Amino acid sequence: MRHWKQVVALLAAMALGGCGSTSLLPAKAADDAAIASSVKAAIGSSPELKTAEIDVASREGIVQLSGYVSSAESVATAASLARTVKGVKSVKNDLRLK
């Protein structure tokens, strides 16, 4: 009987201790990976940005663009394209001119 109470206490502690909340982390990471991939595809489909050196990162739907482009218009175009992707909440545009 004594061991049974310990097992029940351990299971209760695991359930209440946040074990369930960690299962959401991989889903959010997968969502962010999908968002980043979609933003990269959108940028890559633009003729003026196809050869640009743009890195894309996403965290909780906030997309960060970094790297180098050849014109101010390209900076604006990349941000505009990123904003059209489903799941993007905002865009932090850290692109620089070459």
N, C-alpha and C positions, 0 to 999 in steps of 0.2 A: 504494500500500500504506500509505503514511503516513497518508493521510486516513481510510482504513478503520479504522485503530486509534483515531484520534481520535473517530470516530463511535461505535465500540463503547464506548470509555471514557465518552463523554458519555451514551449510553443506560444504561450500567451505573450511573453516578452518579445519574441521574434515578430509576432503579428503586430504588436503595438509599437515596437521599436523602430519602425520605418522600413522594414524589409519590403513591404508592398510599394513604397514610394520609389525605391531604387529601380523597380521594373519599368518605370516611365522614362528613365534616363536613356536607355538605348533607343526607344521610340523617338524621343526628341532629337537625338543625334542622327538618326536615320532621316528624319524630316529635314534637318539642317543640311545633311549631305545631299538630299534630293533637291533642295532649294538651290544650293551652290551649283550643283550640276546643271540645273535648268537655267540659271543665270549665265553660266559659262556657255551653254549652247545658244542662248539668245544673243549674247555678245559675239560669239563665233559666227553667227549667221549674218552679221552686218559686214558688208564689204569693206567699210572704212576701218573696222575694228578687228578684222580677221587676223591681221599680222601684229596687232598690238600686244604688248607684254602686260597682260592684266591678270592679277591673282584675285580669286574670289573666295571669301570665307563667309560662313553664316552661323549665327548663334541666336537661337530663339527667334528666328525670323528676321533678325537684323543682319543685313548683308554689308560686308565691307569690301570695297574695291580698292586695290592697290596696284601700283606698277606705273608703267610709262606709256603715254600715247603721244601722237604727233601734233595734236591741235586742241584748242579749247573746246571746239565743237565736238571732238571725240570724247572729251571728258563728260560733257553734257549728254551725249548720245548713250554712252555706257550706263550712266545713272538712270536715264530714262528707260532703257531696255530692262535694266534690273528691276525697276519698279513695276513692270508689267507682269512679272513672274508671280504665279499663285503662291501664296504663303509668305511673301516678302512684306514685312511690316514697315521697314524703313531702310534707307541706304546711306551708309557712311562712305562718302566718296573721297578717297585719299590718292586719286590718280594724279600723276605729275606729268608735265610736258618734258619731252626729250630735248 
